[in-house]
Amino acid sequence: MGYILLGILVIIVIAVISIYNSLVRKKNMVEEGFSTIDVYLKKRYDLVPNLVETVKGYASHEKETLQGVIEARNMAMSASNPEAQFEAEGQLSQVLGRLFALSESYPDLKANTNFMDLQGQLKSLETEIAQSRKYYNAVTREYNVQTETFPSVIVANMFGFKRMPLYEVEQEHERQNVKIEF
């Protein structure tokens, strides 16, 4: 009888260790995913001032839009947690859209090779950021599922593993259908 209890206890300990290790591995993958997003966002933050300076030369009277871009960039850079960063990123994307809309009003700006190069770099970075967000959401989903399903929820609660936020579109206008008119 004692061997049976000892065997059950060993199985339980091995299961707890296995679940704990799996949670740690998945948590690290979530952190890696967020860190990868952060690297691409840093590249974008470095690119934004160059873009603003280029536009400033052509559209100096558009100070409100240019100031909005810089403020959104600074807010995104100073975000202290994933939720705040996701929200700030939505605002930055919105004002960057307005900045590119300005280029339509200034043909000389649209023809500027420096502006076109910066716009191309930003477009490439946006693709990388989107892919990184996709990866982050995938590993976060796996982690969250494990922290919320039985029996791993018991181990997660014992060791303080908490649900991680998914990247979601925060701005309501970004969820709406795009209207295309000819």
C-alpha positions in Angstrom: 0.0 0.0 0.0 2.9 2.4 0.8 4.5 1.8 -2.5 1.3 2.6 -4.3 1.0 5.9 -2.5 4.6 6.7 -3.1 4.2 5.8 -6.8 1.1 8.1 -7.0 3.0 10.9 -5.3 6.0 10.5 -7.7 3.6 10.7 -10.7 1.9 13.8 -9.3 5.3 15.5 -8.7 6.5 14.6 -12.2 3.3 15.9 -13.7 3.6 19.2 -11.7 7.2 19.6 -12.8 6.3 18.8 -16.4 3.4 21.3 -16.5 5.5 24.0 -14.7 8.3 23.6 -17.3 5.8 23.8 -20.1 4.3 27.0 -18.7 7.8 28.5 -18.3 8.7 27.5 -21.9 5.5 29.1 -23.3 5.8 32.2 -21.1 9.3 32.7 -22.5 7.9 32.3 -26.0 5.3 35.0 -25.3 8.1 37.3 -24.0 10.2 36.5 -27.1 7.2 37.3 -29.3 6.6 40.6 -27.6 10.4 41.4 -27.7 10.4 40.8 -31.4 7.5 43.2 -31.9 9.4 45.7 -29.7 12.5 45.5 -32.0 10.6 46.3 -35.1 8.7 49.0 -33.3 12.0 50.6 -32.3 13.1 50.6 -35.9 9.8 52.3 -36.8 10.2 54.8 -34.0 13.7 55.7 -35.4 12.3 56.1 -38.9 9.4 58.4 -37.9 11.5 61.5 -37.2 13.2 61.2 -40.5 9.9 60.9 -42.2 8.5 63.9 -40.3 11.6 66.0 -41.2 11.2 65.1 -44.9 7.5 66.1 -44.9 8.2 69.2 -42.9 10.3 70.6 -45.8 7.3 70.3 -48.1 4.3 70.8 -45.8 5.6 73.1 -43.0 2.2 74.5 -42.4 0.8 71.1 -41.5 2.3 71.4 -38.0 -0.7 69.8 -36.2 -0.4 66.6 -38.1 3.4 66.5 -37.8 3.2 67.3 -34.1 0.6 64.5 -33.7 3.0 62.0 -35.3 5.8 62.9 -32.9 3.5 62.8 -29.9 2.1 59.5 -30.8 5.6 58.1 -31.4 6.8 59.4 -28.0 3.8 57.9 -26.3 4.3 54.5 -27.9 8.0 54.6 -27.0 7.2 55.2 -23.3 4.5 52.6 -23.0 5.3 50.5 -20.0 3.3 47.3 -20.6 1.9 45.4 -23.5 -1.6 46.8 -23.2 -0.4 50.4 -23.1 1.9 49.7 -26.0 -0.8 48.1 -28.1 -3.1 51.1 -27.5 -0.3 53.6 -28.3 0.6 51.7 -31.5 -3.0 52.0 -32.7 -2.8 55.8 -32.3 0.6 56.0 -34.0 -0.7 54.0 -37.0 -3.7 56.3 -37.2 -1.5 59.5 -37.3 0.9 57.9 -39.7 -2.0 57.3 -42.0 -2.8 61.0 -41.9 0.8 61.8 -42.6 0.8 59.7 -45.8 -2.5 61.2 -46.8 -0.7 64.6 -46.7 1.6 63.3 -49.4 -1.3 63.1 -51.8 -1.7 66.9 -51.5 1.9 67.6 -52.2 3.1 66.2 -55.6 6.6 67.3 -55.0 6.7 65.4 -51.8 5.4 62.3 -53.5 8.1 62.6 -56.0 10.9 63.0 -53.4 13.1 60.0 -53.5 14.0 60.3 -49.8 10.3 60.3 -48.9 9.6 57.4 -51.2 12.5 55.5 -49.6 11.4 56.2 -46.1 7.8 55.2 -47.0 9.1 52.0 -48.5 11.1 51.2 -45.4 8.1 51.9 -43.2 5.9 49.7 -45.4 8.4 46.9 -45.0 8.5 47.4 -41.3 4.8 47.4 -41.0 4.8 43.9 -42.7 7.4 42.7 -40.2 5.4 44.1 -37.3 2.2 42.4 -38.6 4.0 39.1 -38.8 5.5 39.6 -35.3 2.1 40.4 -33.9 0.7 37.2 -35.5 3.5 35.1 -33.9 3.0 36.8 -30.6 -0.8 36.1 -30.7 -0.2 32.5 -31.6 2.2 31.8 -28.7 0.1 33.9 -26.3 -3.0 31.9 -27.2 -1.1 28.6 -26.5 0.2 30.0 -23.2 -3.3 31.3 -22.2 -5.0 28.0 -23.0 -2.5 26.1 -20.9 -2.9 28.6 -17.9 -6.7 28.2 -18.1 -7.2 24.4 -18.7 -7.3 21.6 -16.2 -5.0 20.3 -14.7 -2.4 23.0 -15.7 -4.6 25.7 -14.3 -3.8 24.4 -10.8 -0.1 24.6 -11.4 -0.4 28.0 -13.1 -2.3 29.4 -10.1 0.2 27.8 -7.6 3.1 29.5 -9.3 1.5 32.8 -10.3 1.3 32.3 -14.1 -1.3 34.9 -15.3 -3.1 35.3 -18.6 -1.2 37.5 -21.1 -2.9 40.0 -23.4 -3.4 39.4 -27.1 -2.7 42.1 -29.6 -6.1 43.3 -30.8 -7.2 46.3 -32.9 -8.1 49.0 -30.3 -9.4 51.7 -32.6 -13.0 51.2 -33.5 -12.6 52.9 -36.9 -9.9 50.3 -37.9 -12.5 47.5 -37.6 -14.8 49.2 -40.1 -15.0 48.2 -43.8 -13.0 50.3 -46.1 -15.1 52.3 -48.5 -13.8 52.3 -52.1 -15.2 54.9 -54.4 -14.4 55.4 -58.1 
